[in-house]
Amino acid sequence: MNPLVPLFILISLPLLAIGLVLYTDTGIEPALFYASVKTFIILGVVSVGMSVAAMKLSERTKP
């Protein structure tokens, strides 16, 4: 299993709670909520890409 999966789950739970508060709060601009979701998705894709690249590199350098 990819070592980022448990870390992703651990970080996702508080972020989901914060997102729920942002979404339900009437004083928060909806654009802020959608921007935070887009940022989280972009950072997630970048981290998965880096993890996959590191796994491929480590497999290639094994003797």
Buried (B, 14 or more C-beta within 10 A) or exposed (E): EEEBEEEBEEBEEEEEEEBEEBBEEEEEEEEEBEEBBEEBEEEBEEBBEEBEEEEEEEEEEEE
